[in-house]
Amino acid sequence: MNIIALDLGSTTGWASRVDGVVDSGSISFALTRFEGRGMQYLKFKRFLAQICSTVKPELIAVEEVRRHLGVDAAHAYGGYLSHVGAYCEEAGIPHTGIPVGTIKKHATGKGNANKEAMVEAASVAYPDQQVVDDNQADALMILSYSIKEIATPAWANILNGCDK
């Protein structure tokens, strides 16, 4: 199953698995001084379309964040999440959110692991990936969880709308 995993934010971590081969990274959608607020979403939308055309995902999994430290972060996350949801609905791609604590517990055994522990866990789980930041690490662990818990024959039937 081809999968895209995303840790959404102004710097978005991404990981993909295509025919068993894993790739990952992080990309910034930070605005320059001369760009309007909506530009970050246009940049994200282009990125999402590009990675989807390359990966041809059968599932997109995102980190499901229920609490943000600031209003701006909450608004930005909602904007990115709405673009993922709309893209997936339009393209017919199953998508799901995985709670932050679930990802951290899967990666480290602790549901409240810090950024350094997540980077270490991702580096151990995917030694062939050059983990550059916690966003990429989170995306890799979202991918790992998705492969282990979601990309199963039973879930594939449910995600494709055929749960009988």
Number of C-alpha atoms within 10 A of each C-alpha: 16 18 25 30 30 30 27 25 21 18 17 20 25 26 27 27 20 16 10 10 8 17 16 22 19 20 15 13 16 15 14 10 6 6 10 9 12 10 14 19 18 14 14 23 15 11 14 18 13 12 15 20 10 11 15 16 21 19 22 22 24 25 22 19 16 8 9 11 7 8 9 10 14 15 12 17 19 15 17 20 19 13 17 23 16 11 17 17 12 9 10 12 18 18 20 16 15 15 15 21 17 17 27 23 14 17 26 17 12 14 15 14 16 12 15 12 17 24 22 16 20 25 18 12 15 18 10 10 18 14 20 14 16 22 25 28 33 31 29 36 29 32 28 23 20 22 15 11 10 18 20 13 10 12 14 17 13 14 18 13 10 10 10 6
